[in-house]
Amino acid sequence: MPYGDSSSSIVCAQLDAYRKRGRKISEILRSLPDDTSRERISIGDLLVAMGDRAFGPLMLFFALPNILPMPPGASGILGLPLIILATQLMLGRKPWLPRIIARRSISRADLILMLDRAGNWLTTAEKLLKPRLTILVGPPAERVIGALCLILAIILALPIPFGNIPPAFAICLFCLGILERDGAWVIAGFLAFMASITVVAGVLFAILNGAILVINAVFN
């Protein structure tokens, strides 16, 4: 499905209306499958409709599935857009994705399944969100958040066993903090960032030790 073609106007208009009314991100995401005239929804639809606010929703869209059970290799596919978006957030640029990514789409059935799995968690999280400590979500702080999310996205994209869940969770916390201007969740995201680095470092250390033991067993 071409990115930005006329067939995407219904979804874009629908999402834009939700955004202007100040709806929650969970409501915006749940509105995506409402257009029954279309079988697939593209990433470009969400990018166009959300405009300058697209960083939070898009990064959440790509990070959230990694918290759920995913087929092997999925984190690498989802990690690339996160790397691009996090880099742009770090540099203070407007959100943009290459056409090859923006044209990627998901079927309505798969999207509904994903939202059913993650929607309740997201709705519960939103009840705890409110504008506070806004200095932590201002433009200078967003660049720092972008740098931390970039590190997390790179880790997420690497083929590390069970290494995608901690960084994806941390990115989700940062994104929710940005979306609702809630600095408390940014702090929680930073704590999750530190925990992710520790967990992934531990996994890599265990893998390296295991490899050394195997090599010693083979050659000794």
C-alpha positions in Angstrom: 0.0 0.0 0.0 1.7 3.3 -1.1 2.6 5.6 1.7 0.5 8.9 1.6 -1.9 7.8 -1.2 -5.5 8.8 -1.3 -6.7 5.5 0.2 -5.1 6.4 3.5 -7.1 9.6 3.9 -9.9 8.0 6.0 -7.6 6.6 8.6 -5.5 9.7 8.7 -8.6 11.9 9.1 -9.9 9.6 11.8 -6.6 9.6 13.8 -6.3 13.4 13.3 -9.7 13.9 14.8 -8.8 11.8 17.8 -5.6 13.7 18.3 -7.3 17.1 18.1 -9.8 16.0 20.8 -6.9 15.1 23.1 -7.7 11.4 23.2 -5.4 8.9 24.9 -2.9 6.9 22.8 -4.8 3.7 23.6 -7.9 5.2 22.1 -6.0 6.3 19.0 -4.5 2.9 18.5 -7.8 1.2 19.0 -9.3 3.5 16.4 -6.9 2.2 13.7 -8.9 -1.0 12.9 -12.2 0.8 12.8 -12.1 1.5 9.1 -13.6 -1.8 7.8 -13.1 -0.8 4.2 -9.4 -1.5 4.5 -7.7 -4.7 5.3 -4.3 -3.2 6.1 -3.1 -0.2 8.0 0.3 1.3 7.1 2.9 2.9 9.4 2.7 6.0 7.2 -0.9 6.5 8.2 0.0 6.9 11.8 3.0 9.1 11.0 1.0 11.5 8.9 -1.9 11.7 11.3 0.1 12.3 14.4 2.4 14.9 12.9 4.9 16.4 15.4 3.5 14.2 18.1 4.4 11.0 16.2 7.5 10.2 18.2 5.7 8.8 21.2 3.0 6.8 19.4 5.3 5.4 16.7 8.1 4.4 19.1 5.4 2.9 21.4 3.9 1.1 18.4 7.3 -0.5 17.5 8.4 -1.2 21.1 5.2 -2.6 22.6 5.1 -5.8 20.6 8.6 -6.7 21.9 7.2 -7.0 25.4 4.9 -9.8 24.1 6.0 -13.2 22.8 7.3 -12.6 19.3 8.6 -14.9 16.6 12.4 -15.1 16.2 13.9 -12.2 14.3 10.9 -9.9 14.9 12.9 -7.7 17.3 15.4 -7.0 14.6 12.7 -5.9 12.2 11.0 -3.7 14.8 14.3 -2.4 16.1 15.3 -0.6 12.9 12.5 2.0 12.9 13.1 2.5 16.6 16.8 3.3 15.9 15.8 5.8 13.2 13.1 7.5 15.3 15.3 7.7 18.4 18.1 9.2 16.4 15.7 11.9 15.1 14.4 12.6 18.6 18.0 12.9 19.9 18.9 15.4 17.1 15.7 17.4 17.6 14.4 16.6 14.1 10.8 16.1 13.0 9.7 12.4 12.9 10.3 10.8 9.5 10.6 7.2 8.2 12.0 6.0 4.9 9.4 5.1 2.4 10.3 1.4 2.6 9.3 1.4 6.3 6.4 3.9 6.0 4.8 1.6 3.4 4.9 -1.4 5.7 1.5 -2.4 6.8 -0.2 -4.7 9.3 -3.5 -6.5 8.7 -6.5 -5.4 10.7 -6.8 -8.8 12.2 -3.2 -8.8 13.4 -3.5 -5.3 14.7 -6.7 -6.2 16.6 -4.9 -9.2 18.1 -1.9 -7.1 19.2 -4.2 -4.4 20.7 -6.1 -7.1 22.6 -2.9 -8.3 24.1 -1.4 -5.0 25.0 -4.5 -2.7 25.2 -5.4 -3.5 28.8 -1.9 -2.9 30.0 -1.7 0.4 28.1 -5.1 1.6 29.4 -4.0 0.8 33.0 -0.8 2.7 32.5 -2.5 5.7 31.2 -4.7 6.0 34.3 -1.5 6.6 36.2 -0.2 9.3 33.8 -0.6 13.0 34.3 1.4 16.2 33.5 4.1 16.6 36.2 7.9 17.3 36.4 7.5 18.7 32.9 11.1 19.9 32.9 12.0 16.3 32.3 10.0 16.2 29.0 10.9 19.6 27.6 12.9 19.9 24.3 16.4 19.6 25.9 15.4 16.6 28.0 13.7 15.0 25.0 17.1 14.9 23.3 18.6 13.0 26.2 15.6 10.6 26.1 16.3 10.1 22.4 19.9 9.2 23.1 18.9 6.7 25.8 16.2 5.2 23.5 18.8 4.9 20.7 21.0 2.8 23.0 18.0 0.7 23.9 16.8 0.3 20.3 20.3 -0.9 19.2 20.3 -3.5 22.1 16.7 -4.5 21.1 17.7 -5.1 17.5 20.6 -7.3 18.4 20.0 -11.1 18.4 20.4 -11.5 22.1 18.3 -14.2 23.7 15.5 -12.5 25.8 17.4 -9.3 25.3 14.5 -7.5 23.6 12.0 -7.4 26.5 13.9 -5.1 29.0 14.9 -2.4 26.5 11.4 -2.5 24.9 9.8 -2.0 28.3 12.1 1.0 29.1 11.3 2.6 25.7 7.6 2.2 26.4 8.0 4.0 29.7 9.9 6.9 28.0 7.2 7.1 25.3 4.3 7.2 27.7 6.2 10.0 29.7 6.6 12.0 26.5 3.0 11.5 25.4 1.4 12.7 28.6 4.2 15.1 29.6 4.8 13.0 32.7 8.4 13.4 34.1 7.8 10.7 36.7 7.5 8.1 34.0 10.7 9.4 32.4 12.4 8.8 35.7 10.9 5.3 35.7 12.1 4.9 32.1 15.6 5.8 33.2 15.6 3.3 36.0 14.3 0.7 33.5 17.2 1.8 31.2 19.8 1.1 33.9 18.1 -2.3 34.7 18.1 -3.2 30.9 21.8 -2.4 30.6 22.5 -4.6 33.6 20.3 -7.5 32.5 21.6 -7.5 28.9 25.2 -7.2 30.1 24.6 -10.2 32.4 23.2 -12.2 29.5 26.1 -11.4 27.3 28.5 -12.2 30.1 26.8 -15.6 30.6 26.9 -16.3 26.8 30.6 -15.4 26.6 31.5 -17.6 29.6 29.5 -20.5 28.1 31.3 -20.1 24.8 34.7 -20.1 26.6 33.8 -23.2 28.5 32.8 -25.0 25.3 36.0 -23.9 23.5 38.1 -25.1 26.5 36.2 -28.4 26.5 36.8 -29.0 22.8 40.5 -28.0 22.7 41.6 -29.3 26.1 
